[in-house]
Amino acid sequence: MLKVGLTGGIGSGKSEVSRRLASLGAVVIDADRIAREVVEPGTEGLARVIEAFGAGILRADGTLDRPKLGSIVFSDPEKLAVLNGIVHPLVGARVAELQDRADADAIVVYDVPLLAENGLAPMYDVVVVVDAADDVRIARLVELRGMARQDAEARIAAQASREDRLKVADIVVPNEGSLEELTARAEEVWAELTTRART
């Protein structure tokens, strides 16, 4: 089993690379998706988040209002640490469960947004970083996700710097061009990963 850590700052295009690798045959374990699952209604995770931040972070239907919670934690490192302290252990347990189900010869790609921030690089055989300049990422968040510029800047500031992410990279996927260019680069990365998996 080849364990690949895939990361990139918000707006870098990491999710697109993750989707492409999955379509090529990778077993993708998406930490963000799992992080959403562990705070769904009725979970221990959501109960603990409500206990920490109050019922005001819920929508009328009882689901977590992620943008509202994000606006609270991304501008306050202490509150962000509280949230991470609740969610990360639950995500870790679910990731371990999914990993145990993968075939012994699988290429398992762990889609981990906060890989650099949490010092997780040593857990993987290979770290792939999807990289784009901050101004490119801000423009994407504003134009494609409808985020206010100030919120986009706060999200980027709350994450590791480009330099910190690049320090832990074994493979860098530059993404400031077209989707076609990114797809082609993802295919090159897959070829490299399959070669590494055989050695």
KAJOLIN-V189132 format. One record per residue. N is the residue number from 1. RES is the residue in one letter. OMEGA is omega in degrees with one decimal (999 if undefined). Layout:
BEGIN
N	RES	OMEGA
N	RES	OMEGA
END
This chain:
BEGIN
1	M	175.1
2	L	-178.9
3	K	-175.9
4	V	173.6
5	G	179.0
6	L	-179.3
7	T	179.5
8	G	-179.7
9	G	177.8
10	I	-179.9
11	G	-177.4
12	S	-174.8
13	G	-179.5
14	K	-177.2
15	S	178.2
16	E	177.7
17	V	178.3
18	S	179.4
19	R	-178.7
20	R	179.3
21	L	177.4
22	A	-178.4
23	S	179.7
24	L	176.2
25	G	178.3
26	A	168.2
27	V	-175.8
28	V	173.4
29	I	-171.4
30	D	-176.9
31	A	178.8
32	D	-179.3
33	R	178.7
34	I	178.6
35	A	175.7
36	R	-178.8
37	E	-174.1
38	V	175.0
39	V	174.8
40	E	178.8
41	P	178.8
42	G	-179.2
43	T	174.0
44	E	-178.2
45	G	-179.2
46	L	178.9
47	A	-178.6
48	R	177.4
49	V	177.7
50	I	179.1
51	E	-176.9
52	A	-170.4
53	F	178.1
54	G	-176.8
55	A	178.7
56	G	179.9
57	I	179.1
58	L	170.2
59	R	-179.6
60	A	-178.0
61	D	176.9
62	G	177.0
63	T	-179.2
64	L	174.4
65	D	-173.1
66	R	178.0
67	P	180.0
68	K	177.9
69	L	178.4
70	G	-179.3
71	S	177.9
72	I	-169.9
73	V	-173.2
74	F	176.0
75	S	-177.3
76	D	-176.2
77	P	-179.5
78	E	179.1
79	K	177.1
80	L	178.7
81	A	177.4
82	V	179.9
83	L	179.7
84	N	179.0
85	G	177.1
86	I	-169.6
87	V	-172.3
88	H	178.5
89	P	179.1
90	L	177.3
91	V	-179.6
92	G	-179.6
93	A	179.9
94	R	178.1
95	V	-179.8
96	A	179.5
97	E	-179.9
98	L	179.2
99	Q	-179.1
100	D	-179.1
101	R	-176.4
102	A	177.7
103	D	-177.4
104	A	-178.7
105	D	-177.6
106	A	166.5
107	I	-176.1
108	V	-179.4
109	V	178.0
110	Y	-179.7
111	D	-169.8
112	V	-178.0
113	P	-173.5
114	L	-178.4
115	L	-178.1
116	A	-177.5
117	E	-174.4
118	N	176.1
119	G	-173.2
120	L	-175.5
121	A	-177.9
122	P	-179.4
123	M	-171.9
124	Y	175.7
125	D	-178.3
126	V	174.2
127	V	177.4
128	V	179.6
129	V	172.8
130	V	-168.9
131	D	171.9
132	A	179.7
133	A	-178.8
134	D	-177.4
135	D	176.8
136	V	-179.0
137	R	178.2
138	I	179.9
139	A	179.0
140	R	-178.1
141	L	179.9
142	V	-174.0
143	E	-173.2
144	L	-177.9
145	R	178.4
146	G	-178.9
147	M	171.7
148	A	-177.4
149	R	-179.4
150	Q	178.3
151	D	179.2
152	A	179.5
153	E	179.9
154	A	178.9
155	R	-179.3
156	I	-179.7
157	A	-178.6
158	A	-179.4
159	Q	176.5
160	A	175.5
161	S	175.5
162	R	-177.6
163	E	-179.1
164	D	178.2
165	R	-177.5
166	L	178.4
167	K	-176.5
168	V	-174.7
169	A	166.8
170	D	178.4
171	I	177.6
172	V	176.0
173	V	178.5
174	P	-179.0
175	N	173.6
176	E	-178.3
177	G	-175.8
178	S	176.3
179	L	178.7
180	E	178.6
181	E	179.8
182	L	178.7
183	T	179.5
184	A	179.5
185	R	178.2
186	A	178.6
187	E	175.8
188	E	179.0
189	V	179.3
190	W	179.1
191	A	178.9
192	E	179.9
193	L	179.8
194	T	176.1
195	T	179.5
196	R	-177.5
197	A	-178.4
198	R	-174.8
199	T	999
END
